[in-house]
Amino acid sequence: QVQLVESGGGLVQAGGSLRLSCAASVRTFSRYTMGWFRQAPGKEREFVAAISWDDGTKSYADSVKGRFTISRENAKTAVNLQMNSLKFEDTAVYYCVLDSIRRVRPGLRRNEYDYWGQGTQVTVSA
């Protein structure tokens, strides 16, 4: 059974930084693409970033490019999201996701990820 547990959320002022982490309880973690989605109040859940299982290819939503960095630590079965220059509009619940299908490229759609964490709240004050 796959379990994903996020941590690192909290309240931060605009322009500040936060680092989210996701601990994955799964065998052969290195074989899975990992990612992050987020959902703001009243909005649909949206893709944020992903990192592939094979060559570490990274994908980002346009809204976070240049500000967020995704990374993985296979030895620790963890994936991280460093968030810098945070904006009010980054306020959302952030979800860690795992794709058990080894796709050619990291998925950008919700239905490409079959395991989800419970989420961690990130609140950016204006």
NUNUKOL-540669 format. One record per atom (N, C-alpha, C, O, CB): residue in one letter; x, y, z. Coordinates in steps of 0.1 Angstrom, whole numbers, padded with zeros to 4 digits, always signed. Each point is the difference from the previous one (the first is absolute). Glycine has a CB too. Layout:
N
AXYZ/...
***
This chain:
126
Q+0008-0012+0000/Q-0008+0012+0000/Q+0009+0012+0000/Q+0009+0002+0008/Q-0027-0014+0004/V+0015+0022-0021/V+0008+0012-0001/V-0006+0011+0009/V-0012+0002+0001/V+0018-0008-0025/Q+0003+0012+0032/Q-0004+0011+0008/Q+0009+0012-0003/Q+0012-0001-0001/Q-0021-0015+0019/L+0003+0027-0019/L+0007+0013-0002/L-0004+0010+0011/L-0012+0002+0002/L+0013-0006-0028/V+0009+0009+0033/V-0002+0009+0011/V+0007+0013-0003/V+0013+0000+0000/V-0016-0019+0016/E-0004+0030-0017/E+0006+0013-0002/E+0003+0007+0013/E-0007-0003+0010/E-0006+0005-0032/S+0022+0007+0022/S+0004+0008+0011/S+0006+0013-0005/S+0004+0001-0012/S-0001-0021+0027/G-0002+0030-0006/G+0006+0012-0004/G-0008+0012-0003/G+0004+0011-0002/G+0013-0025-0006/G-0030+0012+0007/G-0009+0011-0002/G-0001+0010+0011/G+0005-0003+0011/G-0018-0012-0026/G+0007+0026+0013/G-0002+0010+0010/G-0004+0013-0005/G-0004+0002-0011/G+0021-0014+0024/L-0015+0022-0004/L-0003+0014-0004/L+0013+0008-0002/L+0009-0001+0007/L-0030+0000+0007/V+0021+0008-0025/V+0012+0008-0004/V-0004+0013-0007/V-0011+0000-0006/V+0024-0021+0004/Q-0005+0031+0004/Q-0003+0013-0007/Q+0003-0001-0015/Q+0009-0008-0004/Q-0005+0020+0026/A-0010-0004-0030/A+0003+0001-0014/A+0015+0003-0001/A+0005+0009+0007/A-0029-0002-0013/G+0030-0014-0004/G+0014+0002-0002/G+0009-0010+0008/G+0012-0001-0003/G-0017+0025-0001/G-0001-0031+0013/G+0007-0009+0008/G+0002-0014-0007/G-0004-0001-0011/G-0005+0013+0031/S+0014-0021-0012/S+0002-0014-0005/S-0005-0010+0009/S-0001+0002+0012/S+0022+0006-0023/L-0024-0020+0005/L-0004-0012+0008/L+0006-0012-0008/L+0002+0001-0012/L-0023+0010+0022/R+0023-0021-0002/R+0005-0013-0006/R-0009-0011+0004/R-0002-0003+0012/R+0026+0011-0012/L-0031-0014-0010/L-0009-0011+0003/L+0008-0013-0002/L+0008-0001-0009/L-0029+0015+0002/S+0017-0024+0015/S+0006-0013-0002/S-0011-0010+0000/S-0011+0002+0006/S+0032+0005+0006/C-0018-0018-0018/C-0010-0011-0001/C+0008-0013+0002/C+0009-0004-0007/C-0024+0016-0009/A+0011-0019+0026/A+0006-0013+0003/A-0009-0011-0006/A-0012-0001+0003/A+0023+0010+0019/A-0005-0018-0030/A-0007-0010-0006/A+0003-0014+0006/A+0012-0004+0001/A-0012+0018-0022/S-0010-0021+0024/S+0001-0014+0005/S-0003-0009-0011/S-0011-0004-0003/S+0005+0010+0027/V+0017-0009-0032/V-0002-0008-0012/V+0013-0006-0004/V+0011+0005+0002/V-0030+0010-0010/R+0018-0028+0004/R+0012-0007-0005/R+0004+0006-0013/R-0008+0005-0008/R+0001-0026+0020/T+0019+0020-0015/T+0006+0004-0013/T-0005+0015-0004/T-0005+0002-0011/T+0006-0026+0004/F+0001+0033+0017/F-0004+0014-0002/F+0006+0005-0013/F-0006+0008-0006/F+0004-0005+0031/S+0014-0006-0028/S+0008+0006-0011/S-0007-0004-0013/S+0004+0006-0010/S+0017-0007+0023/R-0030-0008-0013/R-0007-0004-0013/R-0012+0009-0003/R-0007-0003-0010/R+0016-0020+0013/Y-0013+0032+0005/Y-0012+0008-0001/Y+0002+0015-0002/Y+0008+0006+0006/Y-0019-0024+0008/T+0003+0023-0024/T+0000+0014-0001/T-0008+0006+0012/T-0010-0005+0003/T+0012+0003-0029/M+0003+0013+0031/M-0006+0007+0011/M-0004+0014-0003/M+0006+0006-0009/M+0007-0020+0025/G-0023+0019-0010/G-0004+0014-0003/G-0007+0007+0011/G-0002-0006+0011/G+0001-0001-0034/W-0003+0019+0020/W-0008+0008+0009/W-0012+0007-0007/W+0002+0005-0011/W+0019-0001+0025/F-0032-0005-0008/F-0012+0008-0005/F-0004+0009+0011/F+0004-0001+0012/F-0012-0018-0027/R-0001+0028+0012/R-0005+0009+0011/R-0015+0004-0004/R-0004-0001-0011/R+0027+0010+0016/Q-0030-0006+0006/Q-0014+0004-0002/Q-0003+0012+0009/Q+0001-0001+0012/Q-0007-0022-0018/A+0003+0034+0000/A-0004+0012+0007/A-0015+0000+0003/A-0007-0007-0007/A+0026+0020-0003/P-0024-0006+0020/P-0014+0001+0003/P-0008+0004-0013/P+0003+0010-0006/P+0002-0005+0030/G-0015-0013-0027/G-0009+0003-0011/G+0006-0002-0014/G-0006+0003-0010/G-0003+0013+0025/K+0021-0022-0015/K+0006-0003-0013/K+0002-0015-0002/K+0000-0008+0010/K+0011+0031-0009/E-0008-0027-0013/E+0003-0014-0003/E+0014-0003+0004/E+0009+0009+0001/E-0025-0009-0020/R+0019-0012+0022/R+0013-0005+0003/R+0009+0001-0013/R-0004-0003-0011/R-0005-0013+0029/E+0021+0022-0016/E+0008+0002-0012/E+0014-0005+0002/E+0005-0001+0012/E-0018+0021-0017/F+0020-0023-0006/F+0013-0005+0000/F+0010+0011+0004/F-0002+0012-0003/F-0004-0028-0015/V+0016+0012+0026/V+0010+0010+0004/V+0014-0004-0005/V+0007+0008-0007/V-0020-0003+0028/A+0017-0018-0018/A+0013-0004-0005/A+0001-0015+0001/A-0007-0007+0007/A+0018+0028+0001/A-0001-0027-0016/A+0002-0014+0000/A+0014-0003-0004/A+0007+0008-0006/A-0031-0012+0000/I+0029-0008+0011/I+0014-0004-0003/I-0001-0015-0004/I-0006-0008+0007/I+0016+0025+0009/S-0004-0020-0027/S-0001-0013-0006/S+0008-0010+0008/S+0009+0003+0008/S-0013+0007-0030/W+0000-0023+0020/W+0007-0011+0007/W+0013-0004-0006/W+0009-0005+0008/W-0031-0003-0002/D+0024+0011-0019/D+0012-0005-0006/D+0012+0009+0000/D+0010-0002+0006/D-0025-0012-0020/D+0013+0025+0007/D+0011+0010-0002/D-0001+0013+0008/D+0007+0009-0002/D-0004-0019-0020/G-0014+0010+0031/G-0002+0012+0008/G-0005+0012-0008/G+0001+0011+0005/G+0017-0020+0009/T-0024+0006-0025/T-0006+0012-0008/T-0010+0006+0009/T-0009-0006+0006/T+0013-0006-0028/K-0004+0026+0022/K-0009+0008+0008/K-0010+0007-0009/K+0004+0005-0010/K+0013-0003+0028/S-0029-0001-0013/S-0011+0008-0007/S-0006+0009+0010/S-0002-0003+0012/S-0002-0015-0029/Y+0001+0031+0013/Y-0006+0010+0008/Y-0012+0006-0006/Y+0000+0002-0012/Y+0022+0002+0023/A-0031+0000-0003/A-0011+0009-0005/A+0006+0014-0003/A+0010+0004+0007/A-0028-0017+0006/D+0013+0019-0023/D+0005+0013-0004/D+0000+0010+0012/D+0008+0009+0001/D-0016-0013-0025/S-0002+0003+0032/S-0002+0009+0011/S+0011-0001+0011/S+0001+0009+0008/S-0026-0010-0012/V+0032-0010+0004/V+0010-0001+0011/V+0014-0001-0006/V+0010-0001+0008/V-0027-0011+0006/K+0019+0011-0027/K+0013-0001-0006/K+0009+0012+0005/K-0004+0011+0000/K-0006-0022-0020/G+0022+0007+0023/G+0010+0010+0005/G-0001+0003+0015/G+0009+0007+0006/G-0010+0002-0029/R-0010-0014+0029/R-0002+0003+0015/R+0001-0013+0008/R+0004+0000+0011/R-0018+0020-0017/F+0008-0031+0000/F-0001-0013+0007/F+0011-0010-0006/F+0002+0001-0012/F-0027+0003+0017/T+0030-0012+0004/T+0009-0011-0005/T-0004-0013+0007/T-0001-0001+0012/T+0020+0018-0015/I-0021-0027-0006/I-0003-0013+0005/I+0013-0009+0000/I+0008+0002-0009/I-0032+0000+0000/S+0025-0010+0019/S+0012-0009+0001/S-0004-0013+0006/S-0011-0001+0007/S+0026+0021-0006/R-0007-0030-0002/R-0003-0013+0006/R+0012-0006+0006/R+0011+0003-0004/R-0029-0007-0012/E+0016-0003+0027/E+0011-0007+0007/E-0004-0015+0001/E-0007-0004+0009/E+0013+0025+0005/N-0001-0028-0024/N-0005-0014-0001/N+0004-0008+0012/N-0007-0009+0004/N+0009+0011-0029/A+0010+0001+0031/A+0004-0008+0011/A-0009+0002+0012/A-0001-0009+0009/A+0025+0011-0017/K-0030+0010+0009/K-0009+0003+0011/K-0015-0002-0004/K-0009+0003+0008/K+0026+0013+0001/T-0019-0020-0021/T-0014-0002-0006/T-0008+0013+0003/T-0011+0000+0005/T+0012-0025-0002/A+0005+0036-0007/A-0007+0013+0002/A+0001+0009-0012/A+0009-0001-0009/A-0003-0001+0033/V-0016+0011-0025/V+0000+0010-0011/V-0002+0013+0007/V-0009+0001+0009/V+0001-0017-0027/N+0015+0026+0013/N-0001+0014+0006/N-0005+0010-0010/N+0002-0001-0012/N+0016-0006+0028/L-0024+0018-0010/L-0003+0011-0008/L+0004+0013+0007/L-0005+0004+0010/L-0015-0017-0020/Q+0031+0019+0004/Q+0005+0012+0006/Q-0008+0012-0007/Q+0000+0001-0012/Q+0023-0011+0017/M-0029+0018+0003/M-0009+0010-0005/M+0006+0014+0004/M+0000+0003+0012/M-0021-0018-0012/N+0025+0023-0009/N+0006+0013+0002/N-0009+0011-0006/N-0008-0003-0008/N+0031-0007+0009/S-0021+0022+0004/S-0007+0012-0005/S-0015-0003-0001/S-0007+0002-0010/S+0027+0004-0004/L-0025-0011+0025/L-0014-0004+0001/L-0009+0012-0002/L+0002+0011+0005/L+0004-0030+0010/K-0017+0016-0021/K-0011+0010-0003/K-0012-0004+0007/K-0003-0011+0004/K+0013+0017-0026/F-0019+0004+0024/F-0013-0003+0006/F-0007-0011-0007/F-0007-0008+0006/F+0006+0032+0001/E+0002-0024-0021/E-0008-0009-0008/E+0006-0015+0001/E-0006-0009-0006/E+0000+0028-0009/D+0017-0020+0022/D+0005-0014+0003/D-0007-0007+0011/D+0003-0011+0003/D+0019+0019-0012/T-0030+0000+0016/T-0008-0006+0011/T-0008-0011-0004/T-0009+0001-0009/T+0009+0021+0020/A+0001-0034-0005/A-0007-0012-0004/A+0004-0012+0009/A+0009+0001+0008/A-0010+0008-0032/V-0007-0019+0022/V+0005-0013+0006/V+0008-0007-0011/V-0004-0001-0011/V-0017-0001+0026/Y+0033-0002-0011/Y+0010-0006-0009/Y+0000-0016+0003/Y+0001-0004+0011/Y+0013+0025-0012/Y-0015-0028-0010/Y-0001-0014+0000/Y+0012-0007-0007/Y+0004+0004-0011/Y-0029-0002+0012/C+0030-0012+0006/C+0011-0008-0006/C-0007-0011-0007/C-0009-0006+0004/C+0026+0012+0014/V-0011-0009-0030/V-0006-0011-0009/V+0011-0009-0005/V+0011+0003-0001/V-0030+0013-0005/L+0014-0028+0003/L+0009-0010-0006/L-0007-0007-0012/L-0012-0003+0000/L+0022-0001+0023/D-0002+0002-0033/D-0005-0006-0013/D+0007-0014-0001/D+0012-0001-0001/D-0016+0024-0010/S-0004-0033+0012/S+0005-0014+0000/S+0003-0005-0014/S+0006-0011-0001/S-0018+0007+0022/I+0008+0012-0031/I+0003-0004-0014/I+0012+0007-0005/I+0001+0013+0001/I-0026-0017-0005/R+0034-0003-0001/R+0013+0007-0005/R-0003+0006-0014/R+0003-0006-0010/R+0011-0011+0024/R-0018+0029-0013/R-0003+0007-0013/R+0013+0006-0006/R+0010+0001+0007/R-0033+0005+0002/V+0022-0002-0021/V+0011+0005-0007/V+0004+0014+0006/V+0012+0003+0001/V-0019-0015-0022/R-0003+0019+0025/R+0002+0014+0006/R-0008+0001+0012/R-0010-0007+0002/R+0015+0017-0024/P-0001-0001+0032/P-0009+0002+0012/P-0014+0005-0004/P-0001+0008-0008/P+0022-0003+0021/G-0031-0011-0007/G-0014+0003-0002/G-0003+0014+0005/G+0006+0005+0010/G-0012-0029-0009/L-0003+0031-0008/L-0005+0013+0004/L-0014+0000+0004/L-0005+0010+0005/L+0021+0000-0021/R-0023-0021+0015/R-0014-0001+0003/R-0003-0008+0012/R+0008-0009+0003/R-0013+0011-0027/R-0006+0001+0031/R-0003-0006+0012/R-0001-0015-0002/R+0004-0008+0009/R-0016+0028-0001/N+0005-0024-0019/N-0003-0015-0002/N+0013-0008-0003/N-0001-0012-0002/N-0022+0019-0005/E+0034+0000+0006/E+0013-0008-0003/E+0007-0004+0013/E+0010-0006+0000/E-0008+0019-0021/Y-0008-0009+0032/Y+0005-0003+0013/Y-0010-0008+0008/Y-0011+0004+0002/Y+0026+0017-0002/D-0010-0033+0005/D-0010-0009+0006/D+0001+0000+0016/D-0008-0007+0006/D+0009-0006-0027/Y+0009+0019+0026/Y+0001+0001+0015/Y+0002+0015+0004/Y+0008+0007-0006/Y+0002-0031+0007/W-0017+0027+0009/W+0000+0014+0005/W+0002+0000+0015/W-0005-0008+0007/W-0010+0015-0026/G+0022+0004+0024/G+0001+0002+0014/G-0013+0007+0005/G-0009+0003-0008/G+0034-0002+0006/Q-0025+0002+0015/Q-0011+0007+0006/Q+0000+0015-0002/Q-0010+0007+0001/Q+0009-0025+0016/G+0013+0023-0020/G+0001+0014-0003/G+0006+0008+0012/G-0002-0004+0012/G-0017+0002-0028/T+0025+0013+0013/T+0005+0009+0010/T-0003+0015-0004/T+0001+0003-0011/T+0017-0019+0017/Q-0023+0023+0004/Q-0005+0014-0003/Q+0012+0010-0001/Q+0009+0000+0009/Q-0031-0005+0002/V+0022+0012-0022/V+0009+0011-0001/V-0008+0013-0001/V-0008+0002-0009/V+0026-0016-0003/T-0015+0024+0021/T-0007+0012+0000/T+0010+0012-0001/T+0009+0001+0008/T-0028-0011+0006/V+0017+0018-0025/V+0009+0011-0002/V-0008+0013+0003/V-0010+0003-0007/V+0024-0016-0011/S-0009+0021+0027/S-0007+0012+0004/S+0005+0011-0009/S+0012+0001-0003/S-0015-0008+0027/A-0006+0015-0029/A+0004+0011-0009/A+0007+0011+0007/A+0004+0010-0007/A-0024-0016-0007/
***
